[in-house]
Amino acid sequence: MKMMMMVHDIHTLFFFMAILNLNIALLSCVSATEFVYNRNFNSTNTKLYGNATIQNSILSLTNQTYFSIGRAFYPFKIPMKKQSNSTLLPFSTSFIFSIAPIKNFPIAHGFALFFTPVMAIHGELSGNYMGLFNRSTAGNASNHVFAIEFDDFRNEEFNELNDNHVGVDVNSMMSEYSEPAGFWGGKDGETMEELKLASGENYQVWIEFDGSHINVTMAIAGHRKPQRPLIHNKPINLSGVFLDEMYVGFSGATGRMVDECRILAWSFSNSNFSIGDALHTNRLPLFVHPKALVYRSKYFILGVIFGGLIVIGCGTLVFMSLLLRSKGKRGGKDEQVEDWELEYWPHRISYEEICVATNGFSEENVIGNGTSGRVYKGVLKGVEVAVKRFNHETQHEMREFLAEISSLGRMKHRNLVGFRGWSKKKGGKLILVYDYMGNESLDKRIFECEDDTMILSWELRLSVLQNVACGILYLHEGWEFEVLHRDIKASNVLLDKDMNARLGDFGLARLHRQENVSDTTRVIGTLGYMAPELVRIGRPSTATDVYSFGILILEVVCGRRPIVVDKPALVDWVFSLMEKGQLSFAVDERLKNQSGFSTEEVERVLHLGLLCASSDPGIRPAMRQVVKILEGIRNCDCNDSCINMSLLGKINSAASWSRSSTSSATVNYPTFDEILQTKFYSTASQSFSYPSLQPDSESISEGR
């Protein structure tokens, strides 16, 4: 009886250790903050103070109440400095707002987006001070407040330039920089077009801070972001303003004059400067008030209806005439739209633009070749892009693919290559446009790097694996559908200018409803990365993606391709070395003389790679467990008694986990402690079984 109680206690202890380890790992993953609110403020934990309310999923800061303040915050503090050296972190935030006048009331005073150490209202004044300061605190460095104000009233005491301006404020209502509200437009981008803040129109704002300079851009919601910011690349020193962590939110106020300040959508990231693209700008409610009673006249309404019908009829006749004439003259030489393509039109880029961007698909612009097509470097509207031109596919395949690309284009994660759009001539090849990654592919940096100084260090290789794992986890669990990549390999991992890894090429990706097993029978993938069961039964799953990632781990650590002529397969070779107790022989020789290299860390990563690349899908961990292990690689406490413990017994005793590789039921993956035992548990014939850790949606929403 005592022995049974001791075993029960040991099981309980290991279970709580697993939970504790998971919490620690998840906390370590949240150094970067990202969120996107699209008219769903009801389902967020937005903190409200004063007069702020949420109505119909829209955040309302002010109403017709005199001398009121409304504040709203993202509920958690955001890291503003790197922990290692207190360097300021960059951030990008975008939001859609409306300031609507109230009938028979004079308008003022607008609102501000701001960073502050505290959420609550502590004596701040309404009216001119927007609920940010009071007369005694304005100008004090101890405020630690940074704000971007959208002011529809001119306060002479603050030296404001007019009653319709945008200002950058630091601890004071006296703006560091200020410009009339508007945007730079026109053909040359040199024409300033005014935007009236208090018109009730919906406007989108982009605020970007790179650590030393600030950009503020605005436009009518639904319009493209102007190339030239309103407040453009202004130097600003916030090192003494930002604490290590700050709250971010909005503050609006009224005085003797009132207006209605609303926030319709909001995104924020301190790692992804394209986060503003995730905001939905269509079907937004309108708050513009009628300008005159004539618009309500029934005669005016009838006139508009009949006039509109006449215009629509004439326009339709003209359009059909031009379309028929175009088809007769051009004979299919130029770009034409097929009926089925109209559904995916919002993501389409004209073929002529792509041609100009790639210099006519010049050979000099080729940066990659593959079985599915070629990749060109191009410049589209001043931005470097990667253009993939696919080989010919059937119309059915192309339509199916575009349906998925149209959905994938809405996915935003810092470890996925950003999708910009697509293009195709009638009867021609499909073209996809992605963000350009300045440091090319992982494949080239490992296998084609002739300069020793450019060889990836161990720290960078580990970081790359962590980045890719987070991207795969988002595909598997972080979106509305389960996404299987199906072609994870080194050439599909791209490195941006800061050497952050992003998973690209969704040419083989497929969407699946959560909890459903794929019914795909067509074997697709790259030889050497395909799981055995995929070749055997042709059914992809999250476990087959995990297998491919396991091969990628071995490839990155060993510096050797999965298949080499006249040599054993990479996974078999590494496994045989582990059986002989010679795992360190598998490590890329170029790593061993570098600083920061740790044999223990590398061997732990190799063990994880072998576990992911197990021939039995029941042994492979889930991606959330892989992410957790990689995040904790450097925090694993390995004492001398653990060093001689092996993965071999755990893999050979796969049956002890009671998994079946052919089961269609949900796989009960091993917990983190079980995976750690794969390396550190000394008796191969013994194994513990703990309850599986349940998914935590918050751990993978990061990066959306």
MOGIKA-V748176 format. One record per residue. N is the residue number from 1. PSI is psi as a letter, one per 40 degrees, with the letter a starting at -180 (* if undefined). OMEGA is omega as a letter, one per 40 degrees, with the letter a starting at -180 (none if undefined). D_CENTER is the distance of its C-alpha to the mean C-alpha in whole Angstrom. Layout:
n;psi;omega;d_center
N;PSI;OMEGA;D_CENTER
N;PSI;OMEGA;D_CENTER
//
This chain:
n;psi;omega;d_center
1;d;i;53
2;d;a;52
3;d;i;51
4;d;i;49
5;d;i;48
6;d;i;46
7;d;i;44
8;d;i;43
9;d;i;42
10;d;i;40
11;d;a;38
12;d;i;37
13;d;a;37
14;d;i;34
15;d;i;32
16;d;i;32
17;d;i;31
18;d;i;28
19;d;i;27
20;d;i;27
21;d;i;25
22;d;a;22
23;d;a;22
24;d;a;23
25;d;a;20
26;d;i;17
27;d;a;18
28;d;a;18
29;e;a;14
30;f;i;14
31;d;i;14
32;h;a;11
33;h;i;10
34;h;i;8
35;i;i;9
36;h;i;10
37;h;i;13
38;g;a;15
39;f;i;19
40;f;a;18
41;d;i;20
42;d;a;22
43;e;i;20
44;i;i;18
45;f;a;20
46;h;a;21
47;h;a;24
48;i;i;26
49;i;i;29
50;b;a;33
51;e;a;33
52;h;i;29
53;i;i;28
54;h;a;26
55;h;a;28
56;f;i;27
57;e;i;23
58;h;i;23
59;h;i;23
60;h;a;27
61;d;a;28
62;i;i;31
63;a;a;34
64;e;i;38
65;h;i;39
66;i;i;41
67;f;a;40
68;i;i;37
69;h;i;33
70;h;i;30
71;i;i;27
72;h;a;24
73;i;i;21
74;h;a;18
75;e;a;20
76;i;i;19
77;i;a;20
78;h;i;17
79;h;a;18
80;e;a;19
81;i;i;20
82;h;a;20
83;d;a;22
84;d;a;24
85;e;i;26
86;e;i;25
87;i;a;23
88;h;i;21
89;i;i;17
90;i;i;15
91;i;i;13
92;h;i;12
93;i;i;13
94;i;i;14
95;i;i;16
96;h;a;19
97;i;i;22
98;h;i;26
99;h;a;29
100;h;i;32
101;i;i;36
102;h;a;38
103;h;i;41
104;e;i;44
105;h;i;42
106;i;a;42
107;i;i;38
108;i;e;36
109;e;a;34
110;a;a;31
111;i;i;28
112;i;i;25
113;h;a;22
114;i;i;23
115;h;a;22
116;i;i;25
117;d;a;26
118;i;a;28
119;d;a;27
120;i;i;30
121;h;a;33
122;g;i;36
123;e;i;38
124;i;a;36
125;i;i;37
126;a;i;37
127;b;a;37
128;d;a;37
129;e;i;35
130;f;a;32
131;e;a;32
132;d;a;31
133;i;i;34
134;a;a;38
135;d;a;41
136;d;a;42
137;d;a;38
138;h;i;37
139;e;a;37
140;h;i;37
141;d;a;34
142;e;i;34
143;d;a;32
144;f;a;29
145;h;i;27
146;h;a;25
147;i;i;25
148;h;a;24
149;i;i;27
150;g;a;28
151;h;i;31
152;f;i;34
153;h;a;37
154;h;i;39
155;h;a;40
156;d;a;42
157;d;i;42
158;e;i;39
159;f;a;40
160;i;a;37
161;d;i;38
162;a;a;38
163;f;a;37
164;g;a;34
165;i;i;31
166;h;a;28
167;i;i;29
168;h;a;27
169;h;i;29
170;h;i;29
171;e;a;31
172;i;i;34
173;e;i;34
174;h;a;35
175;h;i;32
176;d;i;31
177;i;a;30
178;i;i;31
179;i;i;31
180;i;a;32
181;h;a;29
182;a;i;28
183;i;i;27
184;h;a;28
185;a;a;28
186;i;a;31
187;d;a;31
188;e;a;31
189;e;a;29
190;e;a;32
191;h;i;33
192;h;i;32
193;h;a;32
194;i;i;32
195;h;a;30
196;h;a;32
197;d;a;30
198;f;a;32
199;e;a;33
200;e;i;31
201;i;i;28
202;h;i;25
203;i;i;23
204;h;a;19
205;i;i;19
206;h;i;16
207;h;a;17
208;h;i;16
209;h;a;18
210;e;a;18
211;d;a;20
212;e;a;23
213;i;a;23
214;h;i;22
215;h;i;21
216;h;a;21
217;i;i;21
218;i;i;22
219;i;i;23
220;h;a;24
221;h;a;21
222;e;i;20
223;i;i;21
224;i;i;19
225;h;i;18
226;i;a;22
227;d;a;22
228;h;i;24
229;i;i;23
230;d;i;25
231;h;a;26
232;h;i;25
233;f;a;24
234;h;i;26
235;h;i;27
236;h;a;27
237;h;a;27
238;e;a;26
239;d;i;27
240;e;a;29
241;d;a;28
242;h;i;24
243;a;i;25
244;d;i;23
245;i;a;21
246;i;i;22
247;i;i;21
248;i;a;19
249;a;a;21
250;i;i;23
251;h;i;27
252;i;a;29
253;i;i;33
254;i;i;36
255;b;i;40
256;e;i;43
257;i;a;40
258;i;i;38
259;i;a;35
260;h;a;32
261;h;a;28
262;i;i;25
263;h;a;22
264;d;a;20
265;i;a;16
266;h;i;14
267;i;i;11
268;i;i;10
269;i;i;9
270;f;i;11
271;e;a;9
272;h;a;6
273;e;i;9
274;e;a;8
275;d;i;7
276;d;i;10
277;e;a;10
278;e;a;9
279;h;i;12
280;h;a;15
281;e;i;18
282;i;i;21
283;f;i;23
284;i;i;23
285;i;a;26
286;i;a;29
287;e;i;31
288;h;i;33
289;i;i;37
290;i;a;39
291;d;a;41
292;i;a;45
293;e;a;47
294;d;a;47
295;e;a;44
296;e;a;45
297;h;a;48
298;d;i;49
299;d;i;51
300;d;a;48
301;d;i;45
302;d;i;48
303;d;i;48
304;d;a;44
305;d;a;44
306;d;i;47
307;d;i;46
308;d;i;42
309;d;i;44
310;d;a;46
311;d;a;43
312;d;i;41
313;d;i;44
314;d;a;45
315;d;i;41
316;d;i;41
317;d;i;44
318;d;a;43
319;d;a;40
320;d;i;42
321;d;i;44
322;d;a;42
323;d;i;40
324;d;i;43
325;d;i;44
326;d;a;41
327;d;a;41
328;d;a;45
329;d;a;45
330;d;i;42
331;f;i;42
332;e;a;39
333;d;a;38
334;i;a;36
335;h;i;32
336;i;a;33
337;h;i;31
338;i;a;32
339;d;a;32
340;e;a;29
341;e;a;27
342;d;a;27
343;d;a;25
344;e;a;22
345;d;a;23
346;d;a;20
347;e;a;18
348;i;i;21
349;h;a;22
350;i;a;26
351;d;a;27
352;d;i;29
353;d;i;26
354;d;i;25
355;d;i;28
356;d;a;29
357;d;a;25
358;e;a;26
359;f;i;30
360;f;a;31
361;f;a;29
362;i;i;31
363;d;i;32
364;d;a;31
365;e;a;28
366;h;i;27
367;e;i;25
368;i;i;24
369;i;i;26
370;i;a;26
371;d;a;28
372;e;i;26
373;a;a;26
374;i;a;26
375;h;a;23
376;i;i;24
377;i;a;23
378;i;i;23
379;h;a;22
380;h;a;21
381;f;i;22
382;e;a;22
383;h;i;19
384;h;a;19
385;i;i;18
386;h;a;18
387;h;i;20
388;h;i;21
389;h;a;24
390;i;i;25
391;i;a;29
392;h;i;30
393;i;i;30
394;i;a;32
395;d;i;31
396;d;i;30
397;d;a;27
398;d;i;26
399;d;i;26
400;d;a;24
401;d;i;22
402;d;i;21
403;d;a;20
404;d;i;18
405;d;i;16
406;d;i;16
407;d;a;14
408;d;i;12
409;e;i;11
410;e;a;10
411;h;a;7
412;h;i;3
413;i;a;2
414;e;i;4
415;e;i;7
416;h;i;7
417;h;a;9
418;h;i;8
419;h;a;11
420;d;a;13
421;a;a;16
422;i;i;20
423;i;i;23
424;h;i;27
425;i;i;30
426;h;a;33
427;e;a;34
428;a;a;31
429;i;i;29
430;h;a;25
431;h;i;23
432;i;a;19
433;h;a;17
434;i;i;14
435;i;i;13
436;h;i;16
437;h;a;15
438;d;a;18
439;f;i;19
440;a;a;20
441;i;i;19
442;d;i;20
443;d;a;23
444;d;a;25
445;d;i;24
446;d;a;26
447;e;a;29
448;f;a;29
449;h;a;29
450;d;a;33
451;h;a;32
452;d;a;33
453;e;a;31
454;e;a;28
455;h;a;28
456;h;i;25
457;i;i;26
458;d;i;25
459;d;i;23
460;d;a;21
461;d;i;21
462;d;i;20
463;d;i;17
464;d;i;16
465;d;i;17
466;d;i;15
467;d;a;12
468;d;i;13
469;d;i;14
470;d;i;11
471;d;i;9
472;d;i;12
473;d;i;12
474;d;i;9
475;d;a;11
476;d;a;14
477;e;a;14
478;e;a;10
479;i;a;11
480;d;i;14
481;i;i;16
482;h;a;16
483;h;i;15
484;h;a;17
485;d;i;16
486;e;i;20
487;f;i;20
488;h;i;18
489;i;a;20
490;d;a;21
491;e;i;21
492;e;i;17
493;h;a;16
494;i;a;15
495;h;i;15
496;a;a;14
497;d;i;17
498;e;i;16
499;f;i;16
500;h;a;13
501;h;i;13
502;h;i;10
503;h;a;12
504;a;i;13
505;g;i;16
506;f;a;15
507;d;a;19
508;e;a;20
509;i;i;17
510;i;i;19
511;i;i;18
512;i;i;20
513;i;i;21
514;i;i;20
515;e;i;23
516;i;i;25
517;h;a;26
518;i;i;25
519;e;a;29
520;h;i;28
521;e;i;31
522;h;a;30
523;h;a;29
524;i;i;26
525;a;a;25
526;h;a;26
527;h;a;29
528;d;i;29
529;e;a;26
530;h;i;27
531;i;a;28
532;d;a;32
533;d;i;31
534;d;i;29
535;d;a;32
536;d;a;35
537;e;i;33
538;f;a;31
539;h;i;28
540;i;i;25
541;i;i;23
542;d;i;20
543;d;i;23
544;d;i;23
545;d;i;20
546;d;i;21
547;d;i;24
548;d;i;22
549;d;i;20
550;d;i;23
551;d;i;25
552;d;i;22
553;d;a;23
554;d;a;27
555;d;a;26
556;d;a;24
557;d;a;27
558;d;a;30
559;f;a;29
560;i;a;31
561;i;a;30
562;d;a;30
563;h;i;33
564;h;a;35
565;h;i;39
566;e;i;42
567;i;i;40
568;i;i;38
569;i;a;35
570;d;a;32
571;d;i;32
572;d;a;36
573;d;a;36
574;d;a;34
575;d;a;35
576;d;i;39
577;d;i;39
578;d;i;37
579;d;a;40
580;e;a;43
581;f;a;41
582;f;a;40
583;d;a;36
584;e;i;36
585;e;a;38
586;e;a;34
587;i;i;32
588;h;a;32
589;d;a;35
590;e;a;33
591;d;a;31
592;d;a;34
593;e;a;36
594;i;i;33
595;i;i;32
596;e;i;30
597;h;a;30
598;h;i;31
599;d;a;33
600;d;i;32
601;d;a;29
602;d;a;29
603;d;i;31
604;d;i;29
605;d;i;26
606;d;i;28
607;d;i;29
608;d;i;26
609;d;i;26
610;d;i;29
611;d;i;28
612;d;a;25
613;f;i;27
614;i;i;30
615;e;i;32
616;h;a;32
617;d;i;29
618;d;a;30
619;d;a;30
620;h;i;26
621;i;i;24
622;i;a;21
623;d;i;17
624;d;i;17
625;d;i;20
626;d;i;19
627;d;a;16
628;d;a;19
629;d;a;22
630;d;i;20
631;d;a;19
632;e;a;22
633;d;a;24
634;e;a;25
635;e;a;27
636;h;a;29
637;h;a;32
638;h;i;34
639;i;a;38
640;d;a;41
641;e;a;42
642;e;a;38
643;d;a;38
644;e;a;41
645;i;a;39
646;i;i;37
647;d;a;35
648;d;a;38
649;d;a;39
650;d;i;36
651;d;a;35
652;d;i;39
653;f;a;39
654;d;a;36
655;d;a;39
656;e;i;39
657;e;i;35
658;f;i;37
659;i;i;34
660;h;a;35
661;e;a;33
662;e;a;34
663;i;i;33
664;e;i;31
665;i;i;31
666;h;a;28
667;h;i;28
668;g;a;29
669;i;i;27
670;i;i;28
671;i;a;27
672;d;a;26
673;d;i;30
674;d;i;31
675;d;i;29
676;d;i;30
677;d;i;33
678;d;i;33
679;d;a;33
680;e;a;35
681;h;a;38
682;d;a;41
683;h;a;43
684;d;a;41
685;e;a;43
686;i;i;42
687;i;i;39
688;i;i;37
689;h;a;35
690;i;i;33
691;i;i;31
692;i;i;28
693;h;a;25
694;i;a;23
695;i;i;19
696;h;a;18
697;d;a;15
698;d;a;14
699;e;a;13
700;e;i;11
701;e;i;9
702;h;i;8
703;e;a;4
704;*;none;4
//
